[in-house]
Amino acid sequence: DVALKYKDKNGESFPNTIASICMAESSGGMNLMGDPTQEKGKIYSSLGAIQIRVPTARYISSLYPKKLKVIHAMTDIQLRKKLLTDIRFSAKIATLYMIHLSNTRKSYFSAVSGYNGGTRNHKYYKRVVKWNNILKRLKINF
């Protein structure tokens, strides 16, 4: 229901996409920590069921400061803990990230690719679409 609350500039929401990203990223919350990467001397991992990095969460909170104002008061450690333990919090950030990508990219393909850090990520896009199709076959619609 979190993903239904927010819409892009065309009035579209992305609940099934967010659910599919959750399945593609962490097998539905089974893998809560992604591969670590180093950036500006710090090591980051994607965290939680929807695999969000701390810098990404902070970036999205800068774009939507009223919707994510709680992030501004958090330390990186507090934010990591929240991403790992609060699926609704992570879903809100992921949804707003997808809204931002949809508003700034030319296609759904490019927006979904962007969630994984690219502009033309066919492999990642196919994984998300695969999960979306599985949800449809199971008649799971959000």
WOTA-V76895 format. One record per residue. N is the residue number from 1. PHI is phi in radians with two decimals (NA if undefined). OMEGA is omega in degrees with one decimal (none if undefined). Layout:
N&PHI&OMEGA + N&PHI&OMEGA
//
This chain:
1&NA&178.9 + 2&-1.08&-176.4 + 3&-1.20&178.6 + 4&-1.37&-175.2 + 5&-1.28&-172.4 + 6&-2.07&-177.5 + 7&-2.23&177.0 + 8&-1.40&-176.6 + 9&-1.12&177.8 + 10&-1.71&179.2 + 11&1.45&-177.5 + 12&-1.66&172.1 + 13&-1.91&-170.9 + 14&-2.29&-177.3 + 15&-1.11&179.9 + 16&-1.22&176.6 + 17&-1.13&179.9 + 18&-1.12&177.0 + 19&-1.10&179.8 + 20&-1.20&176.1 + 21&-1.11&177.6 + 22&-1.02&179.5 + 23&-1.17&-178.7 + 24&-1.20&-175.0 + 25&-1.37&-170.9 + 26&-2.34&-175.1 + 27&0.97&177.7 + 28&1.26&177.6 + 29&1.70&179.3 + 30&-1.27&-179.4 + 31&-2.03&-172.5 + 32&-1.57&-179.7 + 33&-2.34&-179.6 + 34&-1.50&180.0 + 35&-1.14&178.7 + 36&-1.28&174.1 + 37&-2.30&179.6 + 38&-1.85&-179.5 + 39&-2.55&179.2 + 40&0.90&176.8 + 41&1.39&178.9 + 42&-2.00&177.2 + 43&-1.78&179.7 + 44&-2.17&171.7 + 45&-2.26&170.0 + 46&-1.30&-171.1 + 47&-2.20&172.8 + 48&1.51&-176.0 + 49&-1.09&-177.5 + 50&-1.94&169.9 + 51&0.92&179.3 + 52&-1.98&176.7 + 53&-1.52&179.2 + 54&-0.98&178.8 + 55&-1.07&178.3 + 56&-1.18&178.2 + 57&-1.05&179.6 + 58&-1.17&177.9 + 59&-1.10&-179.9 + 60&-1.13&177.5 + 61&-1.16&176.3 + 62&-1.28&177.2 + 63&-1.40&-177.7 + 64&-2.24&-172.3 + 65&-1.09&-180.0 + 66&-1.29&-178.2 + 67&-1.39&-176.8 + 68&-2.23&-174.6 + 69&-1.09&179.7 + 70&-1.06&-178.5 + 71&-1.13&-176.3 + 72&-1.09&-178.5 + 73&-1.57&-176.0 + 74&-1.55&168.3 + 75&-1.35&176.7 + 76&-1.05&-180.0 + 77&-1.14&177.9 + 78&-1.10&179.9 + 79&-1.16&176.8 + 80&-1.01&-179.3 + 81&-1.07&-179.4 + 82&-1.13&178.3 + 83&-1.11&-178.8 + 84&-1.33&-170.1 + 85&-2.03&-173.5 + 86&-2.12&-176.3 + 87&-1.12&-179.8 + 88&-1.16&176.8 + 89&-1.07&178.5 + 90&-1.09&179.6 + 91&-1.12&178.2 + 92&-1.12&178.8 + 93&-1.11&-179.7 + 94&-1.06&179.9 + 95&-1.13&179.2 + 96&-1.14&175.3 + 97&-1.13&178.8 + 98&-1.12&176.5 + 99&-1.07&178.5 + 100&-1.04&179.7 + 101&-1.11&178.3 + 102&-1.10&-179.6 + 103&-1.28&-174.2 + 104&-1.98&179.0 + 105&-1.86&-175.4 + 106&-1.44&-176.3 + 107&-2.56&175.3 + 108&-1.06&177.8 + 109&-0.96&-178.6 + 110&-1.17&178.3 + 111&-1.15&178.3 + 112&-1.12&176.5 + 113&-1.01&-178.8 + 114&-1.11&178.8 + 115&-1.04&179.8 + 116&-1.69&173.1 + 117&1.60&179.0 + 118&-2.44&175.9 + 119&-1.98&-179.0 + 120&-2.45&-176.7 + 121&-1.81&-176.1 + 122&-1.07&-177.7 + 123&-1.08&180.0 + 124&-1.15&179.9 + 125&-1.00&179.8 + 126&-1.10&177.3 + 127&-1.12&179.9 + 128&-1.15&178.7 + 129&-1.11&177.5 + 130&-1.00&179.5 + 131&-1.16&177.3 + 132&-1.07&178.5 + 133&-1.15&176.8 + 134&-1.09&178.2 + 135&-1.04&178.1 + 136&-1.10&179.7 + 137&-1.08&178.8 + 138&-1.43&-179.6 + 139&1.04&175.4 + 140&-1.78&178.5 + 141&-2.14&-179.8 + 142&-1.86&none
//
